[in-house]
Amino acid sequence: MIWTYYDQSPQLSFMNIYAMRATVPGSVIIDGGSGYCKFGWSKYDSPSGRCATFLEFGNIESPMYARLRHFFLTIYNRMQVKPSSQPIIVSIPICHSDDTESARASRRQLMETIYSVLFDMNAPAVCAIDQAVLALYAAKRTSGIVVNIGFHVTSIVPILRGKVMREVGVEIVGQGALKLTGFLRELMQQRNISFESLYTVRTIKEKLCYVARDYEAELCKDTQASCEVAGEGWFTLSKERFQTTEILFQPQIGGMRAMGLHRAVGLCMDHCFAAEVASDNGWFKTVVLAGGSSCLPGLPERLEKELYKLFPPSMSDGIKVIPPPYGTDSAWFGAKVVSNVSTFSEAWCTTKKQFRQKFRRNVTSLIGAW
């Protein structure tokens, strides 16, 4: 498999990527997810901390520049590092997903603001990459469809050779982790199960919930299980364990008008097939899951099963759903992979001088799929 990035860097085989270490002593990685941000050093084995992401951090009424500056300063302070000390990799969640002029302008504005803030803070070099692309890199792929179950929404992102194919179509499903937690809360209230906060419900969801491979068959089973939440004691769930997650495939169960996850992924595959953008017409049959809720047990198997049911054998043959390669931290590890490429500083990063000379004059050419 060949490594490419927006045609900016030399091609690199994934077989050699871990052997070719960057000459820089390390980079700061900030994975700004739609709910929680993971941050840390590329030279370490895992993120060093987590906090609310920049899309919700600080005063939402303040200008974007002020919010981003407050966010990045907070991260640098928590890491106890000066912004001028090392290059920084920022992962950006999918936003303004349409391929309209207005959406492109909004993405350009966000990217330019991120670069402006970091260079005003004296960052020596900045590399900003789409979160879905990084999740794909973590799975050692450069092409495929990334299903990112975010905090508020789920995005289905077609990516070809490291580029988000917005012209093909990014599908957005209006439910994410928050909807799952909210539905579990409703189910618990119906059973008069008391709890202190939504955080408690989220913890129970993460410990007990799973995705049924066959929903109707699961209803006939004894699925009771218990877990302990610190400071609140033990909680016991039964059918709520898989009813909570079934709204991903049958949103009407939770009273929502939305497309089922499998149908949204199938629609994206249809668009990829019809677009004929690559000689290999199977590039979109690899589906990589990302986001915290994508770690739910049973989700890869159920999604793969539903996709096979949607298409005739000629189309479904070869479809494979891959679980998040590094759990909730997949995008962070994708950034770690990028930082370890020997050409990272030269081919992937933008310096302050380059930003001033080229970025403002021709934004589109530098931000590729953004």
Steps between C-alpha positions, in 0.01 A plus 500: 500500500627848416507792738406836354375821655326754278788452250726703731726226636705221342333163473575272790415138563322421827743208537781750552319776684595390850861443403543855368502728802485876470811699579305732732508407873122489519182686414201617695180322392158649566208288384206741517208259489138614492456425870834445669853598409800271540844658525857391559847443355556297186798329665277347770287187470166668571336841556597667825167668565143579395271801523195656335568560133549842345157495335348522849787639704473846654237764425313392188390861444858621463664528154656187354855637532457571873345159566774315315775699668351428843472132412857459371645698792315272740643189332856636498468593869376154589786343309743748659663576168570823314321535163830595337675178603365239256291455182132435562255264330134596531221264397179671394156335521277501192301824485322685219493170316333618179694571183336840452687828467364609838623181670841529334528860620409396856763225499761742365415748772535238774830375363643847454399594854665189644824576317483870595448426868781246522749713308409804710588279798839437329447136405797412272294283262139386474343193340118498499328185370143379486412271790346235274817484289709446812270221618547335160880534527486337844339198331791498252279601210500800269166429329164392636196630683534626857189484719565746780240489779552839657348674800201648315497343153643209305696577185559253217811619318630358169878538474711420194880502532486725805253749357145551626278455194249775570404509133382140542311583817546494876190361671392640837263313734344716768580283796814430696622410846276753672186351344600151611558619855172693497304198381652279768396762755141477373504120523639514854237752605228274363626229736526749789876456522633808680833663419674824586606638164532442128863415567380200703286386206793540261718289727235225512467517120874453456510207743185307412362591158569309180362461148286193428592305189132401467270737690187283493689191615667699779160599641439134585821460699589562862740792467505626859832638622623737770776752548623730776526877466737659749313683772157378390507126540380224267269526199326214321374510142339239280356571155603865537855386432434446130181704457709811563728435205231370266403861421815511287327262260135566586480867606120484517528288814629809675241726338749651254470575133838407364663260258625174646878476520520210254285684246713814527818297443329317212402831343859619525618178333246550221634849437859376500413225252315740269774765512760269339784708643751215513595204283466279809125500555536324835686778682184597690421148627728538801305668781696624802314590818608796712373693800430394857163333435647300212673292769166345599531119488328343200483813286749392228331162454148646490589777254679255271203264512254779414715624211512151349121489518468837323695410186500216248796260520678674211509822704530365854791266431807631680326734744681500832430705813806564716459591869678814623868394490589689820160536661403856587853619418520388136537849352771583754695191399449588133670831574778312677553295182526820296746657745730200465537533124857605421376785276249629757651845556573571134204343319213510747546815705442867422733759652407853592692634200322262263167593656561869436631451148269232365217414737323834494556545130382157393331318789340228292825368357645439845205354687411241238180326602404775741 
